[in-house]
Amino acid sequence: MPLATINGTTIHFKTSGTGVPIIFIHPPLLTNANFSYQHAELSDQFQVVTFDIRGHGRSQSFDGHLTYELIAEDIKQLMDYLHIDKAFIAGYSTGGSIAMQALLTYPERFLGGILISAMSEASHFTLKNRIRLAAGLSRWKWANRLLMLAIAWGNADSRLTFRKLLQGAKQGSARNIQQYYQYSLDYNCTNELKSIEAPILLLYGEKDRQFRRYYHKIQQQLRHYELILLPNHKHQLPTKASFELNDEIRKWILAVTTEATNNKHLEAFDPSMLQNEQPQEAQHSYD
């Protein structure tokens, strides 16, 4: 996967497929490997773009302070580097907070947002305690190793996925991982969400009980959204519910772009970017 100098640092990214672009954002400690199934299953019809956040995976470590605003700027400049004028932006878990920040900061660059098990704030004591614990563990080499094992295992649907996620986690900067966790404790964009004009897809696991409060908070603020709860699934949707997740993403983007084209709301959208044939059933694979 290629490296590029973006916004004063080296960013590791992957792009596959052609068509309407979708940019995926991972949570702390994990890397773009979290979205291998999205590359495998969506790139037949869309351009799938993933990257390692500063100090994560193979992206360069960062001596300054990692903020969501900085990461949003990195995303915009990565889009410029890839000659992407507009894209859908998708964030998983804490990565969803960054997706919201990008939508708020650069609304002209995004066709819509896809929020996967996301939150606009960490307001419940249980979640805040979990984030504080992760931030604390990431400070110590031995504890950080345990954290990597736990996060990689929790997001893995197989031993192969576990090895890939753990391998990427080991390459990150403990300092930058800790900063990512720490910033999420005080971040809150809930009241700003009412200014988002773009359509939003909310995707949550039906059994992800802790995050019910968060999709309720988000949907109360948004103007244009669709909420989908995936039955019998919890939080880790990109890996453990990839077929269902990707199917909902595919259907929603096609509906949004078709409606927008018919209503001439997306001047920059080229209908020829969409393929006419029906996608073949995708198979899980890691490259």
Secondary structure as the mmCIF struct_conf table of DSSP 4:
data_model
#
loop_
_struct_conf.conf_type_id
_struct_conf.id
_struct_conf.beg_label_comp_id
_struct_conf.beg_label_asym_id
_struct_conf.beg_label_seq_id
_struct_conf.end_label_comp_id
_struct_conf.end_label_asym_id
_struct_conf.end_label_seq_id
STRN STRN1 LEU A 3 ILE A 6
TURN_TY1_P TURN_TY1_P1 ASN A 7 GLY A 8
STRN STRN2 THR A 9 SER A 16
BEND BEND1 GLY A 19 GLY A 19
STRN STRN3 VAL A 20 ILE A 25
BEND BEND2 PRO A 28 LEU A 29
HELX_RH_3T_P HELX_RH_3T_P1 ASN A 32 PHE A 35
HELX_RH_AL_P HELX_RH_AL_P1 SER A 36 LEU A 42
TURN_TY1_P TURN_TY1_P2 SER A 43 GLN A 45
STRN STRN4 PHE A 46 PHE A 51
TURN_TY1_P TURN_TY1_P3 ARG A 54 GLY A 55
BEND BEND3 HIS A 56 HIS A 56
TURN_TY1_P TURN_TY1_P4 GLY A 57 ARG A 58
BEND BEND4 SER A 59 SER A 59
HELX_LH_PP_P HELX_LH_PP_P1 GLN A 60 SER A 61
BEND BEND5 ASP A 63 GLY A 64
HELX_RH_AL_P HELX_RH_AL_P2 TYR A 68 TYR A 81
TURN_TY1_P TURN_TY1_P5 LEU A 82 HIS A 83
BEND BEND6 ASP A 85 LYS A 86
STRN STRN5 ALA A 87 TYR A 92
TURN_TY1_P TURN_TY1_P6 SER A 93 SER A 93
HELX_RH_AL_P HELX_RH_AL_P3 THR A 94 THR A 105
HELX_RH_3T_P HELX_RH_3T_P2 PRO A 107 ARG A 109
STRN STRN6 PHE A 110 ILE A 116
BEND BEND7 SER A 117 SER A 117
BEND BEND8 SER A 120 SER A 120
STRN STRN7 GLU A 121 GLU A 121
BEND BEND9 HIS A 124 HIS A 124
HELX_RH_AL_P HELX_RH_AL_P4 PHE A 125 LEU A 137
TURN_TY1_P TURN_TY1_P7 SER A 138 ARG A 139
BEND BEND10 TRP A 140 TRP A 140
HELX_RH_AL_P HELX_RH_AL_P5 LYS A 141 ASN A 155
BEND BEND11 ASP A 157 SER A 158
HELX_RH_AL_P HELX_RH_AL_P6 ARG A 159 LYS A 170
TURN_TY1_P TURN_TY1_P8 GLN A 171 GLN A 171
BEND BEND12 GLY A 172 GLY A 172
HELX_RH_AL_P HELX_RH_AL_P7 ALA A 174 ASP A 186
STRN STRN8 ASN A 188 ASN A 188
HELX_RH_3T_P HELX_RH_3T_P3 THR A 190 SER A 195
BEND BEND13 ALA A 198 ALA A 198
STRN STRN9 ILE A 200 GLY A 205
TURN_TY1_P TURN_TY1_P9 GLU A 206 LYS A 207
HELX_RH_3T_P HELX_RH_3T_P4 ARG A 209 PHE A 211
HELX_RH_AL_P HELX_RH_AL_P8 ARG A 212 GLN A 221
BEND BEND14 ARG A 223 HIS A 224
STRN STRN10 TYR A 225 LEU A 230
TURN_TY1_P TURN_TY1_P10 PRO A 231 ASN A 232
BEND BEND15 HIS A 235 HIS A 235
HELX_RH_AL_P HELX_RH_AL_P9 LEU A 237 LYS A 240
TURN_TY1_P TURN_TY1_P11 ALA A 241 ALA A 241
HELX_RH_AL_P HELX_RH_AL_P10 SER A 242 ASN A 263
TURN_TY1_P TURN_TY1_P12 LYS A 264 LYS A 264
TURN_TY1_P TURN_TY1_P13 GLU A 267 ALA A 268
HELX_RH_3T_P HELX_RH_3T_P5 PRO A 271 MET A 273
BEND BEND16 LEU A 274 LEU A 274
BEND BEND17 GLU A 277 GLU A 277
HELX_LH_PP_P HELX_LH_PP_P2 GLN A 278 ALA A 282
#
